[in-house]
Amino acid sequence: MVKFSVLLFTILSLNVFGADKIILASYSHGSPVIKLCEEKVLAMYKKANIEVEVRRYTMDRALAEAKAGRVDAVLGHPLGTESIITDFELVGGTLTKLEFALFAPKSKGKNLSDYKIIVLRGMPYVEQTLEKLKINFDTNSDANAIAKLINLKRFDATIVSLDSYEWAKGLIPGLKQVSPVLAQFDIRHYISTKKPEIIKKLKASILSP
């Protein structure tokens, strides 16, 4: 009977403590914007006394992990991402506002169709913007691989947020903005609706002084 009681207590304890822990999908390319969003999101969870395990993926893999239910939260994605990864709810305010433009080491003029463009895979909102503008592009999941392909002159340009320009220029020497802002998005934090207690606790913490 004593052994059974100890076992039951252990199981209940695991359930209770497990409820206050989440797996957060962040992004492996580590731009300053990503680091800023991580700091803000982790601070929110710390205030709410929720333990976080951060797993860093390429952006497309992070979305895939969320869709498969293998992570509980996605660091930051534009407002409307709940239509891409269903069963996720945005929690908290805007982490940052991002403006995206075309960047290239060498200008080929104002006609964006003259550029051979490669985009970081996992940013469907950017891809949709280019598709609406009827601009052809390729994708790659690795930011370093994109930089290498542009440096080797296999591609002319890529889409970068203005906030990430200095970081991107470190990967692609001579990089400069060659288009006006093509799209802008509010970046928000998303949590799986399968974690209702986490959502409730985090929202309460955000509202508390």
Residue pairs with C-beta under 8 A, 6 or more apart in sequence:
19 197
19 198
20 49
20 50
20 51
20 197
20 198
20 201
21 50
21 51
21 52
21 53
22 45
22 50
22 51
22 52
22 53
22 72
22 73
22 191
22 195
22 198
23 52
23 53
23 55
23 70
23 71
23 72
23 73
24 41
24 45
24 52
24 53
24 54
24 55
24 71
24 72
24 73
24 74
24 75
25 55
25 56
25 57
25 62
25 65
25 66
25 71
25 73
25 74
25 75
26 34
26 38
26 54
26 55
26 56
26 57
26 62
26 75
27 34
27 56
27 57
27 58
27 59
27 62
27 75
28 56
28 57
28 58
29 58
29 59
29 120
29 142
29 143
29 144
30 56
31 143
31 164
31 167
31 168
32 163
32 164
32 166
32 167
33 96
33 98
33 161
33 163
33 164
34 75
34 76
36 95
36 96
37 75
37 76
37 95
37 96
37 187
37 189
38 54
38 75
40 95
41 75
41 76
41 92
41 95
41 189
42 52
42 54
44 92
44 189
44 202
44 205
44 206
45 51
45 52
45 202
47 205
47 206
48 201
48 202
48 204
48 205
48 206
49 205
50 198
50 201
50 202
55 65
55 71
57 65
58 121
58 122
58 141
58 142
59 120
59 121
59 122
59 123
59 141
60 121
60 122
60 141
61 122
61 141
62 71
62 74
62 75
62 122
63 74
63 77
63 84
63 85
63 122
63 124
65 71
66 74
66 85
66 88
66 190
66 192
67 85
67 86
69 87
69 192
69 194
71 192
72 191
72 192
72 194
72 195
72 198
73 88
73 189
73 190
73 191
73 192
73 195
74 81
74 85
74 88
74 189
74 190
75 189
76 95
76 96
76 187
76 188
76 189
77 84
77 85
77 125
77 187
77 188
77 190
78 98
78 125
78 185
78 186
78 187
78 188
79 90
79 185
79 186
79 188
80 125
81 88
81 90
81 188
81 190
82 88
82 89
82 90
82 190
84 124
85 190
87 192
87 193
87 194
88 190
88 191
88 192
88 193
89 190
89 191
89 192
89 193
89 199
90 188
90 189
90 190
91 189
91 190
91 191
91 199
91 202
91 203
91 206
92 188
92 189
92 202
92 206
93 188
94 186
94 187
94 188
95 187
95 188
95 189
96 163
96 187
97 184
97 185
97 186
97 187
98 161
98 162
98 163
98 184
98 185
98 187
99 161
99 162
99 163
99 181
99 183
99 184
100 126
100 129
100 159
100 160
100 161
100 162
100 181
100 182
100 183
100 184
100 185
101 159
101 160
101 162
101 177
101 178
101 179
101 180
101 181
101 182
102 112
102 115
102 117
102 157
102 158
102 159
102 177
102 178
102 179
102 182
103 157
103 158
103 159
103 160
103 165
103 168
103 172
103 175
103 176
103 177
103 178
104 115
104 150
104 156
104 157
104 158
104 175
104 176
104 178
105 150
105 151
105 172
105 173
105 174
105 175
105 176
106 156
106 174
107 176
107 178
108 114
108 115
108 156
108 178
110 179
112 133
112 135
112 179
113 134
113 135
113 136
115 156
115 157
115 178
116 154
116 155
116 156
116 157
117 130
117 135
117 136
117 137
117 138
117 155
117 156
117 157
117 158
117 159
118 137
118 138
118 139
118 140
118 146
118 149
118 150
118 155
118 157
118 158
119 126
119 127
119 130
119 137
119 138
119 139
119 140
119 146
119 158
119 159
120 126
120 139
120 140
120 141
120 143
120 146
120 158
120 159
121 139
121 140
121 141
122 141
123 159
125 183
125 185
126 159
126 183
127 137
127 139
129 182
129 183
130 137
130 159
130 182
133 182
138 155
140 146
140 149
143 171
144 171
146 155
146 158
147 168
147 171
147 172
149 155
150 156
150 157
150 158
150 172
151 172
151 173
157 178
158 168
158 172
159 182
160 168
160 175
162 177
162 181
165 175
165 177
168 175
169 175
191 198
191 199
191 202
193 199
